[in-house]
Amino acid sequence: MAKIWIQPGQDALAERYRAVRALTQALATPLSDADATVQSMPEASPAKWHLAHVSWFFETFVLRDHVEGYRPFDDRFAYLFNSYYEAEGPRHARPMRGMLTRPSLNDVRAYRAHVDAALLAAMPHLPETACTLVTLGLQHEQQHQELLLTDLQHLFSLNPIAPALFDAPRAMPAPVPGPLHWIEGREGLVEIGDDGKTGFAFDCEGPRHKVFLRPHALAHRPITNGEWISFIEDGGYRDPSLWLSDGWAWVQAEGIEAPLYWQRGEKGWTRFGLDGRQPVNPAAPACHISLYEADAYASWAGARLPTEAEWESAALNIAPTSGEQLDGAACPRARAAEDGTSLTQMFGDVWEWTGSAYRPYPGFRTAPGAVGEYNGKFMSGQFVLKGGSCATPRGHVRASYRNFFHPHQRWQFTGLRLAKDL
């Protein structure tokens, strides 16, 4: 659940609602019904399910609970499109979402239109608590915009003809960056987490609290594909001394030898993206790597992953809207890594793994009711990522934002920035 904060006026909220919902529709415009139905793995969801689930969120927590006389579009959809809210009753099993050949993609689009019309008509009369839920729902939908893209990329990668969802972005030649520079971080007591004063934040981002930082430094930029190739060629995936025990077991069991979507060919390495299969750009940030891989690379480089507190304290004075982020329905692509003597690309481009477990901050409490299930119950066995990616809608992230995934997962736009002790 989000913290309660002063909402923008209803006109501004309605305008933002239209913009977020329109972007989701635009991202799904190229899809056939088959594209939108198939599920590539249990962790992913079909595009059609994403489109319907975010609408179910608005229909359930705003229209049903705050608009007198509202009638659901289809009573059966509550069972189909609830994700994990135990308080909302039984639901369709996540690994079976790809079996939902009905409702059709057009039916789901009609559902979205129904919810949009009802919510926009009701918005001028909604109480503040309902407007807070609308804002939460929009942030939730932005998360699903990124998941929609990453799930489609994984799905399309399994197709032998390597289809492209979007045209390839115009090539932007860039030199391979020079060596890393190390930027000293803050030391001693620092404050991290949301303070509840600066706008929207998810509940897991607070409370704001003090942490002690030892002398350390962060690399000025993310690790590049070219540097990752050096790791591969030096036997990084064959040396158990570099890996966490669970990570080495994963490498052995799954036959891992490169980032997800990479293939080695006669002309070198290629990668699969939403623009189809393309050559690996050695200047771009390494992407689609697991925490296990990030940690092994850091060991190989004689460094480590940053802690969440180190990363956040370094990013506090950097604009969170900077970097390559999602601005429209086009192929997401990270910028080439940059040279410099200050921190670059802290936001956008690739999510950056930290070495910090996703656990509650001191004083954290879940909100009552179903929306209290949003974050808190997932604080086990996952690690924090910071900064957003080229597939994150611009304006969605901030320094306190806490993304989280299991250490073996890598179908998101995930990379790394090194840290070291001083």
N, C-alpha and C positions, 0 to 999 in steps of 0.2 A: 504494500500500500504506500501511497505517497504521503509526504507531510502536508498538513493543511497550510495553505498560504493564500495571500490575496489574489483572487482571480482577475484576469483581464476582463474588460467589459464584454457583454454578450456578443456585441457585433464583432469584436476582435476574435473571440473564441469561435464564433460561427465561421469566420473567414479562415481561421487556422484549421478548423474541422474540414472544410471543403478542400483545402490545399493538401492535407495529409491523405484524405480518402482518395483524392484524384490521382496522387502519385502512385498509390497502391494499384489502382485500376490501370494506370498507364504501364506500370511494370509488367502487368499480366496481359496486356493487349496482344502481344505476339503469340500467345499460347493457344494451342488446339485443346480440345476437350481431353484428348489422350495425354498431352503434355501435363495438364493440370490435375490428372487423376492418379498417375503412377507414383508410388513411394519407393525410393531407392534403397532405404535402410531404415531400421526401427527408430534411429535418432532423428531422422528427417521426417518432414510431413509433405504431403502433396500440396501443390499450389492452391488447388481448389479448397483444401481444408484451411490453409492460412487465410484466404479471402473470407471464408465463412466464419472462422473462429473470432477474428477481430470484430466482426459485426455482431456475433453472439455476445461478446463482452459488453458492447453498448446496449444491446437489446435487454440483456439480463440486469446489469447493474445500474443502468440509467432509466431506460424506458419502462421496464417491468416494475422497478422499485420506486420510481419517482413521477411517473406520468399516469394519472388516473385514466382508466378506460383503455389503456393501450392493449392491443391484441397481437400476440406473436404472429410472425409471418407463417410459421409452421411449428406446431408443438413438438414435433419429432426432432427438430434441430437441436434442442437443448441436450439431448443424449448424444447426438453425432458430433457436436462441435465444442462441448466443454473439454478443456484440456486436462487439468489436474485438480480442479476445485472440488475437494471432497464434500464441502458444505453444500454444493449444488447437486449432489446425488450421483448415481451411477452414470457411466459414460462409455463410449466406444473405445476399445483397447487401442492404445497408440500404435503398436506394430501392425494393426489391421486397417489403418486409415486409407491405405492404397486400395482396399477392396470396395470403397464407396464409389461405384460407377454411377450411382444415383444418390443425391440430386446431380444434375448435369452442371457444367460450368455456367451455362446461361441461367439455370435456376439459381445458382449462387449469386450471380450478378443481379438478378431480380431481388434476391434477399437483401443484398447490399443497398439497392435503391430504395427498398421499402424502409429499411432502418434509417437511411439518410433523410428521407422525407419526414418521417415521424420525429426524428431527433431535432432537425432544424426547425420544424414547426413548433416544437415544445421549448426550444432553447430560451426564448425571451422570458419564459415563465419559470425556469428551473431554479430551485433554491441553491444556495452556495454549495451545499454538500454534493448536490448532483453535478454542478459545474466542476467541482474538484474531481469527480469521477470521469467526466468528459475529458479533462486534461490528462488524467491517468490513462484513459483509453487511447488517447492520441499518442502518448509516449509508448504505450504498449504496441500500437499499430506500427510505429516507426521501428521498433525492435523486430516485428514480423516482416517489415519490408526487407531488412537485411537477411533475415532467415529465409524469406522467399527466394532471394537471389542465390544464397549459398546452397539451399536445397535443390534448386533447379540446376546449378552448376554440377553438383554431385550426380544428379539424375542424368544429365546430358553426357557426363563424362563416361558413363557406362554404355553409351550407344556407340557401336563400332564405327559409324560414319562421322562421329565427332561433330554434331550439329552446333551451330552458333545461334544463340538467342538474339544477340545484337551484332551490328556491324563492328568490326575492329576499329578502335579509336585511331585517329591519325597518328602515325609514328612520330615520336618526339625524340630525335637523336640526343643522347646525353653522354658525356664522358664518364668512364668509370671513376668513382670518387677516390680521392687519396686516402691515406691511412686515417684511422680513427683518432680523434682528439678526445681527451678526457676532461670533463667539466666537473669541478668540485661541487658537491652538494652541501646543503645546510647541515650543521652539526648541532648537537644538544637537543633541547626540548623544542619540538615544533608541533603545530596543530594541524590535524588532517580531518577530513570528513565534512559533511554538509552542516552549515550553521543554521539552517532553517530561515535564512533572511534574504537569500539572493535569487529565489525563484524555485521552480520545480526541482525536486530530487526524489528518488526512490527511497523507501524507508531504510534499506540496507546501507545507504551512504552516510548515515549518521548513527549516533550523535557525534558531533565534533568532539575531539578529545586530543590529549597530548601524547606524543610518543617521543622516545629518545633515539636520536640518530648518531651513530658513530661516524668518524671520518670516512668519507667514501667519495667516489666519482662515478658519473654516468658517461657512457659514450655519447658523442655529440649527434650521432645518427643511428638508424637501425642497421643491422647487418644486411649485406647485399647478396644477391644471387651469385655473383662472382666469388665472393668470399665463401659462400656455402659450397660451391663447386670445389674449392680448394679443400674444404673439410671432407668432402666425399672422396676426392682423389688421394687424400692422405690416409684413407682407411678409416674415417670416422665412424662409419656404420659397421665396421668389423672389429673394433677395439672395445672389449667389454670394460676396460678400465675407465672409460669415459662416461659410462652410463650408470644411472640408478638401477638397482636390481630389477625393479618392476619394468623399467624402460628397456633393459636388455632382454628380458623375457618377452616383451612385446615385439621388439625388433626380430627376435628369433622366430617367434610363433607366426608373425604376419609377413615375414620376408621383406622387411622395410629396408630400403637402400637409397631413398631420396625423398624429398618432400612430396606430398600428395599431388597428383596430376602431372608429375614430371615423367618423361620418357627419354631414354638415351637412344639416339639414332646415329646413322652414318655421318650426319652433319652436325652432331652435337646434341645438346639437351633441348627438348621442347616441353611446353607445359600446356595443359588444357584450361581454358577459361570460358567465360560467357561469350567470347568472340571466337570460339573454336580452338583448334590447336595452333599454337604460335611458338616461335623460338623463345627460349628463355633470355630475358634481357639481363645481362650481368650487372647493370647499374641499378636495377630496381631492387627494392627491399625483398629479402627472402620471405616467402609466404607459404601458407598452408603447412605449417610445421606444428608438431605437438609440443607440449611442455617437456616431454622426455627428450625430444630432439633439441629443443632450445637449451636445456640443461647440459646435454652432452656437448653441444657446440661451445657453450661457455667454458666447460671444463677443458676442452681442447685448446681454447684461446687463452687459457690461464686467467680466466675472469669468472664471473658469476652472474646470475640474474638479479636485477634490482628488487628490493622489497617494494611492496605497495606504497609504504610511507615515503621511501626515498623518491619513487617516481612522482607521487602526488605533490610532494613538497617542491620538487623541481619544476612542476608544470603550473604552479599557482598563478604566475604572472604571464602565462602564454595564452593567447586567444584560443579558446576551444573551437572556434569556427575556422581556424586555419587548417592548412593541409588539404589533401585530396579527399573529399567526402562526396556523398551522393547528392546531386542537385537535380536530377531528373531521370527519366527512363532511358538510360544509356548504359553501355558496358562499364562497370567499375574497373579502374586500373590505377594502381599506385604510381606516384611520380618516381622518377629516378632519385636515388639517395643524393644528398647534397653535401658539398664540402662546406667547411665553416669552422669558426672558433667558438660558437655558442650552440646551444641545443637546437636541433632542427627536427621537424617532422614528429613532434611529440603528439600531435593530433592528426587524425586521418591516416591514409595510406594503409597501414597494417596495425591491427591490435597487437599490443606488446605484452608478452607473458611476464609476469612477476613470479618471484619465488614464494609469494605469500598465499597461504590457504584462505579460501573464502569462508570466513567465520564471522560471527557477529561482533560488532564493536562494543566496548564497555557501555552498558546502559541500554543496549538495543532491546526493544520490545516489539513484537508483532502487533499489528492492528487487530481489533476484534472483527469477527465475521469472515466471510469467504475471501474478501480481497486481502486479508491478512496472510493468506497462503501464497501471495505473489512471489516473495523472495525468501523469507526466513526458513522455510522448511527444506531449502536446497543447500543449506550451509554445512555440507558434509562431503568430503572427498573431492572437492573441486578447488581450482586455483584461480586467482584474480588476474584479469587482463585489463590493460588501461589504454585510453587514448583514441579508440574508434578506428575505423578503416575507411578505405575508398568506397565501401558499400554501406557505410553508416550514414543515414540522412543528416545533412548538415544542420547544426543547431541542436542535435540530440544529446551529445556528450558534453562533459565538463571534467575538471580535474578530479572531482570526487567520485565520478562514475565508476561503478564496479561491475564489469562483465565477468563471467565465470564459466569455466568448462572443465571437464574431467581431463586428466593429464595426457591421455592417449588421443584425445579428439583433435582433429586438424582440418575439418572441412570448412571452417570459418577462415576469414582473411587474417591469419595469425602469424606474427613474426616475432623478432626479439631485438632488444637493445641491451648491450652488456653493461655491467657495473663492476666495480672493484673496490676493495678496501684500501684505505690510505694509512 
